[in-house]
Amino acid sequence: MAKEPIVTMAKEPMVKAKRPRGTGCLYQQPGSRIWWVQFHRNGQRFRESTRTDNKRKAQDYLRDKIAEASLGTYTPRASRVTVTELVEAKLTSDRNNASKSIDTTEGRWRLHLQPFFGHLKVVNITTALLSKYIKHRQTEKATTNGTINRELGYLRSAFNLARKSGVIKIVPYFPMLKEAAPRQGFLRDDQYPKLAAACSAEGVWLRGMFEVAQTFAWRKESLQTLKVSQIDFCNNSIRLDDTKNGDPVTAKMTAVIRELLISCCAGKSQDDFVFTRDGQPVVDFRDAWERATTAAGLPDLLFHDLCRTGMRNMRRLGIDETVAMKVAGRKTASIFRRYNIVDEHDLDDVARKLDGKQQTSFGHMSAIVKPTEKPAEEKFRVEVVMVQ
């Protein structure tokens, strides 16, 4: 029996699918299991380590980098930049600009932020990690929401500076905490004599600082750096060069302040500090202030409360807001209004003035609120209708 011829079909050559343009690729270095990514943008080749041997995670990493490149947010060095580099750049910028709070911000970084974030790279900073930092700080004693917000705020400013400089493209969302209402403490007029006497008992230096602060609403930092050369007794004026907003401030001395400052400046040269204790500039006077306030029956009063006192007193005296802001060395009206405290005496004064207006315009108060009797006929008519 004749065998049927075997017909063989020629195999079509296998066509290898071409990789779509712009999708990049994964590869491994010889002797290493870590995946690397490679992709091109605008004719430039980029290569990065994914730092993982998991191919699926490496593919996700590649897609993320290609997406960043498409959006224009990809920065080759961003994956290698550390948080320490960002903060050091911010601190350098602050030093170059003679920031007055540089010591405070350096302390925040060294004591709190650096131990938690300093060893990390910028790409590892997420909102979830920032929330963990908040929780970590809240477990520590005497840490307020405002303190945590100031720390995170400085870190955020370092990120924003890096973004403006082109070092990074994206700044993560920084969660902030709700802060307590601004402090409302101030010195009332009836409390002034006792505290003034208690400050005098500590020394003319504290009496002088107290008087200047509560009169002009000046901060303690400005008083601690005040020098004799800034006081013009002939012109009866004080000039502040070292203010928080950087603008110089000039104020005219009252008779009490003039007398106190003459005592503080006696025997000193132009370059000496005005407020000194035992021949040394006054730096930390918390103990002396605590003794004075306790003796005056005001243990909770802070020295900074005198700023609110000065603002409030100027407002109550009818001094124009713009003038008061210049004397106090404040730039924004919001700060002035925040320090403009209203107390029970102010509210009583409002009530007295409104009572006076009522009496002047409408006569005696009892005549206004006394109910009017209905005419007898009208009452009778109502009764008749009800009977029917």
PEPEGI-V284379 format. One record per residue. N is the residue number from 0. PSI is psi in radians with two decimals (NA if undefined). NEAR is the number of other C-alpha atoms within 8 Angstrom. D_LAST is the distance of its C-alpha to the last C-alpha in Angstrom with 2 decimals. Layout:
BEGIN
n=[N:N]
psi=[PSI:PSI]
near=[NEAR:NEAR]
d_last=[D_LAST:D_LAST]
END
This chain:
BEGIN
n=[0:1:2:3:4:5:6:7:8:9:10:11:12:13:14:15:16:17:18:19:20:21:22:23:24:25:26:27:28:29:30:31:32:33:34:35:36:37:38:39:40:41:42:43:44:45:46:47:48:49:50:51:52:53:54:55:56:57:58:59:60:61:62:63:64:65:66:67:68:69:70:71:72:73:74:75:76:77:78:79:80:81:82:83:84:85:86:87:88:89:90:91:92:93:94:95:96:97:98:99:100:101:102:103:104:105:106:107:108:109:110:111:112:113:114:115:116:117:118:119:120:121:122:123:124:125:126:127:128:129:130:131:132:133:134:135:136:137:138:139:140:141:142:143:144:145:146:147:148:149:150:151:152:153:154:155:156:157:158:159:160:161:162:163:164:165:166:167:168:169:170:171:172:173:174:175:176:177:178:179:180:181:182:183:184:185:186:187:188:189:190:191:192:193:194:195:196:197:198:199:200:201:202:203:204:205:206:207:208:209:210:211:212:213:214:215:216:217:218:219:220:221:222:223:224:225:226:227:228:229:230:231:232:233:234:235:236:237:238:239:240:241:242:243:244:245:246:247:248:249:250:251:252:253:254:255:256:257:258:259:260:261:262:263:264:265:266:267:268:269:270:271:272:273:274:275:276:277:278:279:280:281:282:283:284:285:286:287:288:289:290:291:292:293:294:295:296:297:298:299:300:301:302:303:304:305:306:307:308:309:310:311:312:313:314:315:316:317:318:319:320:321:322:323:324:325:326:327:328:329:330:331:332:333:334:335:336:337:338:339:340:341:342:343:344:345:346:347:348:349:350:351:352:353:354:355:356:357:358:359:360:361:362:363:364:365:366:367:368:369:370:371:372:373:374:375:376:377:378:379:380:381:382:383:384:385:386:387]
psi=[2.26:2.33:2.42:2.42:2.41:2.09:2.13:2.31:2.27:2.25:2.34:2.48:2.40:2.22:2.10:2.19:2.31:2.36:2.27:2.48:2.37:0.10:-0.12:-3.03:2.85:2.57:2.85:2.46:2.60:2.26:0.12:2.54:-0.07:2.33:2.47:2.68:2.62:2.31:2.86:2.50:2.20:0.71:0.06:2.37:2.39:2.42:2.42:2.60:2.40:-0.21:0.51:2.63:0.10:2.05:-0.65:-0.75:-0.62:-0.66:-0.69:-0.68:-0.74:-0.76:-0.69:-0.74:-0.66:-0.67:-0.72:-0.73:-0.66:-0.62:-0.12:0.28:0.12:2.24:2.06:-0.68:-0.19:-0.60:-0.27:-0.18:2.36:2.80:-0.63:-0.71:-0.73:-0.79:-0.68:-0.65:-0.67:-0.75:-0.69:-0.74:-0.71:-0.70:-0.73:-0.55:0.19:0.85:2.33:-0.30:0.35:-0.66:-0.70:-0.79:-0.63:-0.67:-0.71:-0.72:-0.84:-0.68:-0.53:-0.91:-0.78:-0.79:-0.48:-0.72:-0.28:-0.56:-0.05:2.75:2.74:-0.64:-0.30:-0.12:1.99:2.93:-0.64:-0.70:-0.68:-0.64:-0.61:-0.64:-0.73:-0.82:-0.70:-0.75:-0.55:-0.37:-0.26:2.56:2.61:0.53:1.99:2.88:-0.62:-0.70:-0.79:-0.71:-0.67:-0.67:-0.86:-0.57:-0.67:-0.69:-0.71:-0.68:-0.57:-0.70:-0.76:-0.65:-0.71:-0.63:-0.73:-0.56:-0.12:0.10:-0.72:2.86:-0.50:2.37:2.19:2.83:2.25:1.95:2.41:2.65:2.69:2.25:2.77:2.74:2.59:2.53:2.48:0.17:2.48:2.96:2.15:2.81:-0.68:-0.27:-0.26:-0.86:-0.77:-0.76:-0.63:-0.73:-0.68:-0.64:-0.67:-0.60:-0.51:-0.47:2.72:-0.45:-0.77:-0.64:-0.70:-0.77:-0.74:-0.80:-0.76:-0.72:-0.79:-0.24:-0.81:0.01:0.72:2.55:2.73:-0.56:-0.65:-0.62:-0.62:-0.46:0.09:2.28:2.81:-0.60:-0.30:-0.01:2.19:1.69:-0.47:-0.70:-0.05:0.73:2.74:2.39:2.20:2.14:-0.57:1.38:2.82:-0.66:-0.04:-0.20:2.40:2.64:2.39:2.36:2.64:2.39:2.48:2.97:-0.70:-0.78:-0.71:-0.80:-0.73:-0.74:-0.52:-0.73:-0.70:-0.53:-0.08:2.23:0.19:2.71:3.02:-0.49:-0.01:2.72:2.54:-0.85:1.85:2.73:2.08:0.65:0.00:2.56:2.50:2.04:-1.11:1.97:0.50:-0.69:-0.77:-0.71:-0.68:-0.71:-0.72:-0.80:-0.62:-0.74:-0.54:0.00:0.44:1.06:-0.38:-0.01:2.21:2.72:-0.58:-0.34:-0.34:-0.45:-0.78:-0.66:-0.80:-0.78:-0.80:-0.75:-0.71:-0.66:-0.74:-0.48:-0.05:0.28:2.37:2.46:-0.71:-0.74:-0.76:-0.70:-0.68:-0.72:-0.73:-0.20:0.61:2.43:-0.64:2.49:-0.45:-0.65:-0.75:-0.78:-0.54:-0.62:-0.18:1.47:2.45:2.28:-3.05:-0.62:-0.66:-0.75:-0.68:-0.68:-0.67:-0.78:-0.73:-0.73:-0.66:-0.66:-0.74:-0.69:-0.74:-0.80:-0.65:-0.70:-0.61:0.01:-2.78:2.47:-0.64:-0.51:-0.42:-0.73:-0.17:2.22:2.53:2.31:2.48:2.55:2.64:-0.70:-0.68:-0.70:-0.71:-0.73:-0.71:-0.71:-0.70:-0.78:-0.68:-0.64:-0.76:NA]
near=[2:3:4:4:4:4:4:4:4:4:4:4:4:4:4:4:4:4:5:5:5:7:9:11:8:11:8:9:9:4:4:6:7:12:16:14:15:13:12:10:9:4:5:6:8:10:8:7:8:10:7:9:8:8:8:6:8:15:9:8:9:13:9:8:9:11:8:10:10:7:7:6:9:10:9:6:7:11:9:7:11:11:12:11:8:12:11:8:9:11:10:8:8:10:9:7:6:7:8:6:6:11:7:7:9:9:9:10:10:9:8:9:11:11:9:8:9:10:10:10:11:11:8:6:10:9:10:6:8:11:9:8:9:9:8:8:9:10:6:7:5:4:9:7:11:9:8:12:10:8:11:10:8:9:9:10:9:12:12:9:9:11:12:7:7:7:10:11:9:6:9:7:6:8:7:6:8:5:6:6:4:5:4:8:8:10:10:7:5:5:9:9:7:8:12:11:8:12:14:10:8:10:8:12:10:12:13:13:11:12:10:11:15:13:9:12:14:12:9:10:6:11:11:11:8:11:11:13:7:9:10:9:7:5:5:10:12:11:10:11:8:9:11:7:7:7:9:10:12:9:9:7:10:6:6:7:11:11:8:11:10:8:8:12:9:6:4:7:6:7:7:8:11:10:14:11:8:4:5:6:9:9:5:4:7:6:6:8:11:9:8:13:14:9:9:11:6:8:8:5:10:7:9:8:12:14:15:16:15:13:15:11:9:10:12:7:6:6:9:7:8:6:8:12:13:10:11:11:13:11:8:7:8:6:9:12:8:8:12:10:10:6:6:6:6:8:9:8:8:8:8:8:8:8:8:8:8:10:10:7:6:8:9:7:9:6:7:8:6:6:4:4:4:6:6:6:6:8:9:8:8:8:8:8:7:6:5:4]
d_last=[134.13:133.44:130.72:127.89:127.94:125.34:123.13:121.78:118.87:119.27:116.55:114.52:114.72:111.65:109.60:108.09:104.61:104.67:102.37:99.62:100.28:98.35:97.50:100.03:101.96:102.47:105.82:107.46:110.18:113.42:113.29:109.54:106.58:104.07:102.70:102.90:101.03:102.51:100.85:101.46:99.28:100.51:104.07:103.89:104.40:102.35:103.24:101.30:101.51:98.52:99.54:98.96:101.18:98.28:98.73:95.10:93.92:96.64:95.41:91.86:93.37:95.29:92.19:90.32:93.17:93.49:89.75:90.04:92.99:91.09:88.15:90.53:89.48:92.70:94.88:98.17:98.36:94.74:95.62:98.16:96.27:95.15:92.16:94.62:96.12:92.73:91.75:95.21:94.93:91.55:92.94:95.92:93.63:91.65:94.89:96.15:92.95:93.16:89.85:88.71:87.20:90.36:91.04:87.55:87.72:91.21:89.94:87.07:89.53:92.24:90.10:87.36:87.65:91.40:91.64:88.97:89.71:93.16:95.17:93.05:93.51:90.84:90.35:89.29:86.40:83.15:79.50:79.71:82.64:80.83:77.92:80.46:81.68:78.16:77.84:81.30:80.47:77.14:79.06:81.01:79.79:78.30:77.95:74.76:73.29:74.25:77.87:78.02:76.51:79.17:81.91:80.71:80.04:83.69:84.90:82.74:84.19:87.68:86.77:85.38:88.56:90.67:88.65:89.17:92.87:93.15:94.12:91.14:88.73:85.62:83.71:81.69:78.04:77.75:74.68:73.21:71.10:67.87:68.75:66.96:65.09:67.45:68.26:66.16:68.49:69.39:70.55:68.07:69.21:68.97:71.17:73.88:75.94:76.50:77.53:79.78:81.55:81.94:83.47:85.86:87.00:88.07:90.03:89.80:89.87:86.53:85.00:86.08:84.81:81.46:81.09:82.09:79.90:76.69:77.34:78.27:76.73:80.21:81.14:83.63:86.06:86.40:87.06:89.61:91.72:91.39:94.83:96.08:97.08:93.43:92.60:93.49:93.33:94.58:91.71:89.32:88.31:88.25:88.93:87.93:90.10:89.13:85.43:83.66:83.00:86.56:85.74:87.17:84.77:85.46:83.48:84.10:84.63:82.49:84.35:83.74:84.91:87.96:89.04:88.61:90.47:93.33:93.81:93.57:96.14:98.61:102.14:101.24:102.72:100.84:100.93:99.57:96.04:93.73:92.08:94.78:95.08:98.50:100.06:98.49:95.66:92.29:91.56:89.49:87.61:84.92:86.18:86.24:82.75:81.45:83.00:81.50:77.96:78.11:79.32:76.46:73.88:73.25:74.98:72.99:73.66:75.98:78.35:76.78:73.44:75.06:74.86:71.08:71.20:73.27:71.06:67.91:69.45:70.59:67.14:65.52:68.12:67.06:70.38:70.23:69.98:73.13:75.14:73.91:74.90:78.37:78.89:77.80:79.87:77.03:77.07:73.65:70.29:68.86:71.12:70.05:66.35:67.00:68.63:65.88:64.03:60.67:60.07:57.43:58.83:58.29:54.67:54.14:55.74:53.34:50.33:51.83:52.43:48.91:47.51:49.78:48.59:44.92:45.68:47.95:45.54:42.13:42.97:42.29:40.84:38.23:36.71:36.39:34.66:32.49:28.75:27.10:24.36:21.20:20.89:18.91:16.81:15.81:14.81:12.71:10.95:10.29:8.94:6.45:5.30:5.51:3.77:0.00]
END
